[in-house]
């Protein structure tokens, strides 16, 4: 059995193993990480060999950590990543290049239509009717997009939204509100089969599915890192955040919003950002929480999007694709029946 796990912002962890009589055997760890002393590699191998096949990633990590000699240095990986790679091997989880990918970047549509397309395309991937896809959003009006479980009245100032021309819509994934001002953000969605994230905890899957964008950001000079659970950050501030929705048919939606530019004053007038959230993030100003890409790179939004697509293509061999006419039709029907209704928008008052 063979398993791989790319540590977000780190190195590749590779494991090979066998299972005999319900226990892990012939375990071997490899990868492009750094490890001192050399002998610690055999200590890790010995720690995993003999473990029951049902041992979870946390318990595997604990066994590895206990076996390490005093002063051991693990660079680019950690005991948890070994546990994750083992569990992925045991479920024969595929990697990025085991799928045929599409990149879709099409015409601007309404925020509601973007949300409906997310649901439709995720469902199509889960049903096996669409290849796994990266879609770059474009939209033709500004909107506040609140999380599936957020309270409308607690998150949005209706007067501020109306004053600045922001519609308010609700998405199917959880997480916090995002301010989709025209030309000021980059939003992308990944539609993937659940098998891609097999063996990963829900939390680890966030970092796994956004590792490619960390590489893209570093290629334009931003030392981006992932901050659990779902933030993408640079040394000078938050860049963006991600959210997920998993459908019963096996489709997984993972989407993220990256700030290209921001008007901090507008954000505070449109969103009700409470003191508790600001305190939790260690800042007193909502505007200071976000450090957009424009000021860090000097590149245009279009240039950054092209770098994103080029990076994703280099890692997955993705081809350019399109949204079909019937997919658009299904999304339009979903806008009418769900995303444009007061019942959906105010499902949490």
N, C-alpha and C positions, 0 to 999 in steps of 0.2 A: 504494500500500500504506500502511496506517495501523497504528500500534502505540502502545500506552500502557503506562506502568509507574508505579505509585504507590510512591514511595520510602517504606519503612517509617519512620514518624515524621517524614517529610519531605513533599515536594511531588509533584505529578503531572508526569510527563515524557511529552510527546506527540511523535511523529515521523510525518512523511509522506514518502514516497519512491517512486521508480520504479526499475526494473531494466532496463538496456539493455546488450546484448552482455556479459552476465555481470558488470556493475558497477553500483554504486549511483549513481543520478542524481536530480536535482531534490529533494535532501534538504532538509527544513526541520524545525527543532526549535522546539517551543512548549511552554507549560506555565505553571503558577502559581508557578514558582520565582523566585528573585532572582539577578541576574547583573550584575556590574560588571567592566569597563566595558561599555556597550551593544554596542560593536563586537565583543565576544567572541562574540556570537551568530553573526555571520557567519563568524568564525574557526572555530567548531564546525561550521557547515554545510559550509564548504570542506574541512575535515578529513575529513568522512565521504563527501562526493561523490567518486566515482571509485574507492572501495575495492572490491575483488572481492566478489561476493555471498556467497562462502563465508567471509568474514572473521568470526571469532568475537567474542563480546562483549568478551573481554579485549583483543584487538588493536584493536577499535574504540575502547575506552576509552583505550588507549595513544596512538592517533592524535589523539584529542580533547585529551588532556593535553598532548601535545607542541605542539599548535597554539595553546594558550591563551597570551595575553600575560602577561608578568611581572606579578605582583601581582593577577591576576584573582581575583575572589571569587565562588564558587558557593555559594549558600545554598539548602538544601532539596533539592539534587541534587548529583551528581558525575559524572565521566566514565563510571564503571561503569554508572550508571543509564541513560545515553544508549545505551551498548552493549546493555544488556538490552532497552530499548525497540525498538531496531533489529532485534534478533533475533526479538522477538515479532511485529514487523510482517512479517518475512519468512516466518514460519510461520503468519501470520494467526491468532494466538492470541486467543481471545475474552476478554472481561472478565467481572467478577462479574455485571453486569446482563444479560449475554447468555444467562443460564440462568434457569430457573424453580426457585426454591429452596423448600425446606421447613425449618421449625424443629420438631424433635421434643423434647418434654420430658414424659416419661411416668412411670409407676409405678416404684417402687424395685424393683430385682432384684439378684441376687447378683453379686459381682464377676466370677465366671466367666461369668455370663450377659451382663454388660456387654462382656466381651472377645469373646464369641461374636457378639454383635450387631455389634460393630465389623467383624468379618470378613464376616458375612453382608451387611450393608448396603453395605460397600465393594464387594463382589462384585456386588451388584444394580446399583449405579451404573455400574460398569464394563461390565455387560451391557446397560445401557440400560433396565433394568426398574424403576428408581427415580430420581426427580429428585435432583439434588445436595441434600445435607441437612446441616444443623447439628443435632447431638443433644447435649442436656445430660444427663449421667449422673445417676442417683440409685441408691443401693445400700442394701441392708438388713443388711449386716454389714461389719466392718472387715477390711481385707486389705492385705498388702504385694504390690504388683504389680511384678514384676521384668521387665527387658528381655529380648527374645528371645535375646540372646547372653550374658547374664550368668550367672555361676556361682552356683548356689543356695547352696552352702556358703560362698562368699566374700562374699555380699551379705546373707545373712539369719542372724540368731541365732535358731535354732528355739526355744530356751528363753524368750528374751525375747518372741518372737511369741506363744507359748502363754500366757505370763504375762499379757500385755495383751490377749489375745483377738483376735489378728490371724491370719487365714488367709493362706496364701501362694499366689499364682497367677502365671502367666507369660503375657505378651501376645505379639502377633505382630510388634510393632515393636521396633526397637532402643532404645538409650538406657539410662538408669539407673533404679533402683528408685524407686517412689513409695509413700508411706505414705497409704493411703486410710482415715483414721479417720472415723467417722460424723460428719457435720456439720462437718468441719474443712477440706474442700477443695471446689473447684469444678472438675469435669472436663468437657470438651466434646470432641466428635469432629466433624470435617468429612469427609464422603464426597463426593469430587469426581472428575470425569473428568480424565484426564491432560491434555486439551487446555487446561484452565484454567492450567496451569503450563508450557505449551510455551514454549520460548525462555528459560526460567529455569534457572540452575544448580540442582543439588539443594540447595545451601546457601541460595541466594537464595529458593527456594520456601518455606523455613521462615518467613522474615521476611514474605514476601508473604502467606501464608495466615494469619498472626497479626496483620497490621496492623489489622484491624478491632477486635481485642480491646485493642490499645494505645489506640485511640480511645475505646473503652468505659471503660477504666480512667482515662483523662484526664478523662472526663466526671464521674467521682466524685472527682476531685481528686488522682489519683495520676499523677505524671510518669513514666509507664512507658516503657521503652525496650527494644529487642531487643538481646541480647548474643549474638553468634555463638558456637557454632552454633545452640543451641536454648534459650537462657534468656530469660525475661522478667524484667526487674529494675526496681526503683525506686532513687532515690538512696540509700536506706537499706538496701537488700539485695535478694536474689533474691525474686521473687514466685512464679515457676513455671518449667516447662519443657515442651518439646514433643517429639514423636517422630512418625515417618512409616513407612508401609509402602506399597509400590507393587505392585499385583497385575498379573499377566501379561495380564489382560483389559482393562487400561486404567483400572481403579479405583485411586484414591489415597486412603489413610487418613491424615489428619493429626489427631492428638489432643494436647491439652495439659492439664496439671493446674496449677491456681492455688491457692495456700495461702490459705484464709480464716482459719484459726486453726491453731495448732500447739502440741504439747507437746514441747518440745525434748528433755526427759529421756527420754520414751518413744521418740522417734526414735532416740536413741543406744543404747537398750537392745534395739531390734528390728532395726535395720540395722547392719551392720558397715561403717562409713564410715571408710575407711583414711586414714592420714596423708597419702599421696600426693595423694589427691583434695582433701583440705582445703588442702594446700599449694598446689595448682594454682589453687584458688579464692581464695587470698590470705587465709585465715582459719584460726584454730586451734580454732574451736568449730563443730560441726555445727549446733547450734541457732541460732547467730548468722548462719549463711549464709542463712536464710530470714526474710523480714519479711512477715508475713501481712496480708491485707486488713482484718481486723477492727480491728487496732490503728491502721491508717492511715486508715480511713474512718468507723468508728463505725456503719456500716450492717450490717443483718442479711445473712446469706447469701442469703436469698430476694430481698432488695432488689437486691443486686448482680447476681444471675442475671437479674432482670427488666431491669436496665440493659443487660446483655450482649445479651439478646434484642432489646431495642428498638434498640440500635445496629446490630446485624446486619440487622434488618429495614429500617432506614432506608437502608442501603447496598446492599441486594440486592432489596428488595421481596418478601422471603420471606413465605410463608404458613405458618400453623400446620398441621402434618401429624401423622400417626400411624404407628406400626409395625403392619404388618398381621399377622393371625393366622398366615399361613404363614411370615412372616419370623420371628416368635417361635418357631414350630415348628422351622424350620431351625436357629435358634440353640440351642434346647434339644437337638437332635440333636448339634450340634457340641460342646456342653458334655460330653455323654456320651462321644463318640468321641475328643475331643481335650483340652479344657481341664480336665476333671476327672481326667485320667489321670496316673499317676506318670511314664509315659514322656515326656509333654510337659513336666511340671513339672521333671523332672530331665534334660532333654535336654542341658543343660550342668551336670554334677554340681556 
